[in-house]
Amino acid sequence: MKSSQIKVSEIGEKGLIERIIEKSKTCSIYGFDNDNDLSNFATSIGDDSALTNIDMDDNSYLVTTTDMLIQSSHFPKGMTYFQMGYKSVVVNVSDLASMGADNIGFLLNIAIPKDMLLDDFDDLICGVIRACDNYNIPLIGGDTNEANEIIISGTAIGQVDKDKALMKYGFEKGDLVCISDELGYAALGFELLSLREKDQNLYQEKIDKINQIDPTIIDLALLKALKPEAKYEEGHILRDCNTENNRVSATDITDGLASEFYEILNSDKKYESNSSDSYTKGIRIYEDKLPVEDEFKEIANILGLSYLDLFLHVGEDFEF
């Protein structure tokens, strides 16, 4: 029987684990080999736990983060299985990067429908491996289970020097508010994907109008929505700028800029142990200084959307 006809239930959990192990060595169907350094690990995927050799002392933090993605909530229509797997790594690496951490390892916990085709499962795993390869974070273990839809829970492990760790708190009055790149394009991509699913004719009508303004924006928006990337190098740049005399506060923008501002302020209040009555810091932004292109505003208007809502309230940008 061809693998394209085989369902995951036919090879069972052990078979899937063996398949993940093999795919972690190579994903040749996508033309690449995984070459992550596994020298820090005393065990391989398949053991009960991952044994990690960490040369740490009182000057370092072990950094851990986890994110769960549910197919019906986090994977838009039109996202491939490869892109689902890829995103499951990106969301976790982004959290490590926002702390300035170096990547150590990634744990993959995945629940899938029993009638999922094995080829689709392979595509998903190859997405995971490709992202692990791109961000130099080895896949070191995980678990599999059955569910009515795809659920992926990833855990990423990293390491950062204590005096270099990036926190949400610690900023001072007069500090500049900066972002690593443009925001709102992922939100725009989600809107386009949703419209395409609901009304193909209306979608094409809107696309034709958008193409008259800037056809490259559609591709960029869909790419941001379907295959986001973590700002790993940018996190290291911020980490290197973070000194005792020049503290940098940072977070990754996954829930919208406005929400992240709230989180930063709330974290800083707790850090300073101040009540809301005595806390005097705030964050002020100016609409005319937001890095928003006129073309983006026009396209938002074509779709009947507020460009500020896309910029401030949707998220999934994975910028800092």
C-alpha positions as CSV (number, residue, x, y, z in Angstrom):
1,M,0.0,0.0,0.0
2,K,1.3,3.5,-0.9
3,S,2.1,5.7,2.1
4,S,-0.4,8.3,0.7
5,Q,-3.2,5.9,1.5
6,I,-2.0,4.8,4.9
7,K,-3.6,6.4,8.0
8,V,-1.7,7.1,11.2
9,S,-3.9,4.7,13.1
10,E,-2.5,1.8,11.0
11,I,1.0,2.1,12.3
12,G,0.2,3.1,15.9
13,E,2.0,5.4,18.4
14,K,5.3,3.5,18.5
15,G,5.4,3.5,14.7
16,L,4.8,7.3,14.7
17,I,7.6,7.8,17.2
18,E,10.0,5.8,15.1
19,R,8.9,7.9,12.1
20,I,9.6,11.1,13.9
21,I,13.0,9.8,14.9
22,E,13.8,9.0,11.2
23,K,12.4,12.4,10.0
24,S,14.5,14.2,12.6
25,K,17.6,12.8,10.9
26,T,16.5,13.8,7.4
27,C,13.5,15.3,5.6
28,S,14.8,14.5,2.2
29,I,11.3,14.8,0.6
30,Y,11.9,18.6,1.2
31,G,15.5,18.4,0.0
32,F,17.2,19.1,3.3
33,D,19.0,17.3,6.1
34,N,18.8,18.1,9.8
35,D,22.3,18.9,11.0
36,N,21.6,20.2,14.5
37,D,24.3,19.6,17.1
38,L,23.2,17.0,19.6
39,S,26.4,16.9,21.6
40,N,24.7,18.5,24.7
41,F,22.4,15.4,25.0
42,A,23.3,12.1,26.6
43,T,20.1,10.4,25.2
44,S,18.3,10.5,21.9
45,I,14.6,10.8,21.0
46,G,12.8,7.7,22.2
47,D,14.2,7.5,25.8
48,D,11.9,8.3,28.7
49,S,13.5,11.7,29.2
50,A,16.2,13.9,27.6
51,L,19.4,14.1,29.5
52,T,21.1,17.5,28.9
53,N,24.7,18.4,29.6
54,I,24.5,22.1,30.6
55,D,27.6,24.0,31.7
56,M,25.7,26.3,34.0
57,D,26.6,28.2,37.1
58,D,25.0,30.9,39.2
59,N,25.5,33.4,36.3
60,S,23.0,31.6,34.0
61,Y,19.3,31.0,33.7
62,L,17.8,27.9,32.2
63,V,15.0,29.3,30.1
64,T,11.9,27.3,29.3
65,T,8.7,28.2,27.5
66,T,5.7,26.3,26.1
67,D,2.9,27.0,23.7
68,M,-0.1,25.0,22.6
69,L,-1.7,25.3,19.2
70,I,-5.1,24.0,18.3
71,Q,-6.0,23.4,14.7
72,S,-9.4,25.1,14.8
73,S,-8.1,28.1,16.7
74,H,-4.5,28.7,15.6
75,F,-4.2,27.3,12.1
76,P,-6.1,29.3,9.5
77,K,-7.8,27.7,6.5
78,G,-5.2,27.4,3.8
79,M,-2.3,26.6,6.1
80,T,-0.4,23.4,5.0
81,Y,0.6,20.7,7.4
82,F,4.2,21.7,6.8
83,Q,3.4,25.2,7.9
84,M,1.5,23.9,11.0
85,G,4.6,22.1,12.1
86,Y,6.8,25.0,11.3
87,K,4.7,27.4,13.3
88,S,4.7,25.2,16.4
89,V,8.5,25.7,16.6
90,V,8.4,29.4,15.8
91,V,6.0,30.4,18.5
92,N,8.3,28.8,21.1
93,V,11.6,30.1,19.6
94,S,10.1,33.5,19.6
95,D,9.6,33.4,23.3
96,L,13.2,32.3,23.9
97,A,14.4,35.0,21.6
98,S,12.4,37.7,23.4
99,M,14.4,36.7,26.6
100,G,17.7,36.9,24.7
101,A,18.3,33.2,25.2
102,D,20.4,30.7,23.2
103,N,18.4,27.7,22.0
104,I,19.1,24.3,23.6
105,G,16.3,21.9,22.7
106,F,12.7,21.5,21.6
107,L,10.1,19.0,22.9
108,L,7.1,18.2,20.6
109,N,3.8,16.9,22.0
110,I,1.3,16.3,19.3
111,A,-2.3,14.9,19.3
112,I,-3.8,14.0,15.9
113,P,-6.9,12.4,14.5
114,K,-6.6,8.6,13.9
115,D,-7.7,9.0,10.3
116,M,-5.0,11.5,9.4
117,L,-3.0,10.4,6.4
118,L,0.5,9.3,7.1
119,D,1.8,11.6,4.3
120,D,0.2,14.6,6.0
121,F,1.7,13.6,9.3
122,D,5.1,13.4,7.5
123,D,4.6,16.9,6.1
124,L,3.8,18.2,9.6
125,I,6.9,16.6,11.1
126,C,9.1,17.9,8.3
127,G,7.8,21.4,9.1
128,V,8.9,20.9,12.7
129,I,12.3,19.6,11.6
130,R,12.8,22.4,9.1
131,A,12.1,25.1,11.7
132,C,14.4,23.3,14.2
133,D,17.1,23.3,11.6
134,N,16.6,26.9,10.7
135,Y,16.8,28.1,14.3
136,N,19.4,25.5,15.4
137,I,17.3,24.0,18.1
138,P,17.4,20.2,18.2
139,L,14.2,18.1,18.6
140,I,15.0,16.1,21.7
141,G,11.7,14.4,22.6
142,G,8.0,14.6,23.1
143,D,4.8,12.6,23.1
144,T,2.0,11.6,20.7
145,N,-1.7,11.0,21.3
146,E,-5.1,10.9,19.6
147,A,-7.5,13.8,19.3
148,N,-10.4,15.0,17.1
149,E,-8.2,17.6,15.6
150,I,-4.5,18.5,15.5
151,I,-3.1,19.8,18.7
152,I,0.5,20.7,19.0
153,S,2.1,21.7,22.3
154,G,5.8,22.6,22.0
155,T,8.3,23.3,24.8
156,A,11.5,25.1,24.0
157,I,14.6,25.2,26.3
158,G,17.3,27.8,26.3
159,Q,20.0,29.4,28.3
160,V,20.9,33.1,29.0
161,D,23.3,34.9,31.2
162,K,21.5,36.4,34.2
163,D,22.9,39.9,33.6
164,K,21.8,39.8,29.9
165,A,18.3,38.3,30.3
166,L,15.6,40.5,28.7
167,M,12.6,41.0,30.9
168,K,9.3,42.8,30.4
169,Y,10.0,45.0,33.4
170,G,12.7,47.4,34.3
171,F,12.2,50.2,31.7
172,E,12.7,53.8,32.8
173,K,10.8,57.0,32.1
174,G,12.0,58.6,28.9
175,D,12.9,55.3,27.2
176,L,12.1,54.9,23.5
177,V,9.5,52.5,22.4
178,C,10.7,50.5,19.3
179,I,9.5,47.6,17.3
180,S,11.7,45.3,15.2
181,D,9.6,45.5,12.0
182,E,6.2,46.4,10.6
183,L,3.1,45.1,12.4
184,G,-0.4,44.2,11.1
185,Y,0.5,42.2,8.1
186,A,-0.2,38.8,9.7
187,A,-3.6,40.2,10.8
188,L,-4.2,41.4,7.2
189,G,-3.3,37.9,6.0
190,F,-5.8,36.3,8.4
191,E,-8.5,38.6,7.1
192,L,-7.7,37.7,3.5
193,L,-7.7,34.0,4.2
194,S,-11.0,34.2,6.1
195,L,-12.6,36.2,3.2
196,R,-11.4,33.7,0.7
197,E,-13.0,30.9,2.7
198,K,-16.3,32.7,3.0
199,D,-16.8,34.3,-0.4
200,Q,-14.5,33.5,-3.3
201,N,-16.1,36.1,-5.6
202,L,-15.8,38.9,-3.1
203,Y,-12.3,37.9,-2.2
204,Q,-11.2,38.1,-5.9
205,E,-12.9,41.5,-6.2
206,K,-11.0,42.8,-3.2
207,I,-7.7,41.2,-4.5
208,D,-8.1,43.0,-7.8
209,K,-8.5,46.3,-6.1
210,I,-5.5,45.6,-3.8
211,N,-3.3,44.6,-6.8
212,Q,-3.9,48.1,-8.2
213,I,-2.3,49.6,-5.1
214,D,0.6,47.2,-4.4
215,P,0.4,43.5,-5.4
216,T,3.4,42.6,-3.2
217,I,1.4,43.3,0.0
218,I,-0.9,40.3,-0.6
219,D,2.0,37.9,-0.8
220,L,3.7,39.5,2.3
221,A,0.4,39.3,4.3
222,L,-0.2,35.7,3.4
223,L,3.4,34.7,4.2
224,K,3.2,36.4,7.6
225,A,0.0,34.6,8.4
226,L,0.9,31.2,7.1
227,K,4.7,30.9,7.8
228,P,5.8,33.3,10.5
229,E,9.4,33.6,11.5
230,A,10.9,34.2,15.0
231,K,13.2,37.2,15.4
232,Y,16.0,35.2,16.8
233,E,18.9,37.3,15.7
234,E,17.1,40.5,16.8
235,G,16.7,39.0,20.3
236,H,20.4,38.5,20.5
237,I,21.1,42.0,19.4
238,L,18.8,43.4,22.1
239,R,20.5,41.0,24.6
240,D,23.9,42.4,23.8
241,C,22.6,46.0,24.2
242,N,21.2,45.1,27.7
243,T,23.7,46.3,30.3
244,E,23.6,47.4,33.9
245,N,23.6,51.1,32.7
246,N,21.3,50.6,29.7
247,R,18.4,48.2,30.6
248,V,16.3,46.9,27.8
249,S,12.7,45.7,28.3
250,A,11.4,43.4,25.6
251,T,8.6,41.0,24.7
252,D,7.4,39.3,21.5
253,I,4.3,40.6,19.9
254,T,1.9,37.7,19.6
255,D,-1.3,39.1,21.1
256,G,-1.2,42.6,19.6
257,L,0.9,45.6,20.5
258,A,-1.8,47.1,22.8
259,S,-2.0,43.8,24.8
260,E,1.8,43.6,25.0
261,F,2.0,47.2,26.4
262,Y,-0.5,46.2,29.1
263,E,1.6,43.2,29.9
264,I,4.8,45.3,30.1
265,L,3.2,47.8,32.4
266,N,1.6,45.1,34.6
267,S,4.9,43.3,34.9
268,D,6.8,46.5,35.7
269,K,4.3,47.3,38.5
270,K,4.9,43.9,40.1
271,Y,8.7,44.3,39.7
272,E,8.6,47.6,41.5
273,S,6.0,46.3,44.1
274,N,3.9,49.4,43.6
275,S,0.2,49.6,43.9
276,S,-1.7,51.0,40.9
277,D,-2.3,54.2,42.9
278,S,1.4,55.0,43.3
279,Y,2.7,53.6,39.9
280,T,3.4,56.6,37.6
281,K,4.9,55.0,34.5
282,G,3.0,54.7,31.2
283,I,3.6,54.1,27.5
284,R,2.7,56.8,25.0
285,I,2.7,56.3,21.3
286,Y,1.9,58.7,18.5
287,E,-0.3,57.7,15.6
288,D,1.7,59.8,13.1
289,K,4.9,58.1,14.1
290,L,3.7,54.5,13.7
291,P,5.5,52.7,11.0
292,V,2.4,52.2,8.8
293,E,2.6,52.6,5.0
294,D,-0.1,54.5,3.2
295,E,-0.7,51.5,1.0
296,F,-1.5,49.4,4.1
297,K,-4.0,51.9,5.2
298,E,-5.7,51.9,1.8
299,I,-5.9,48.1,1.7
300,A,-7.4,48.0,5.2
301,N,-10.0,50.5,4.0
302,I,-10.8,48.3,0.9
303,L,-11.4,45.4,3.3
304,G,-13.6,47.6,5.6
305,L,-11.1,47.3,8.4
306,S,-9.4,49.8,10.7
307,Y,-5.7,49.8,10.1
308,L,-5.1,50.7,13.7
309,D,-7.0,47.6,14.8
310,L,-4.8,45.5,12.6
311,F,-1.7,47.2,13.9
312,L,-2.6,47.2,17.6
313,H,-5.0,44.5,18.5
314,V,-4.6,41.3,16.5
315,G,-1.0,40.1,16.9
316,E,0.7,37.0,15.5
317,D,3.5,39.2,14.2
318,F,6.3,37.7,16.3
319,E,8.1,41.0,16.3
320,F,9.6,42.7,19.3
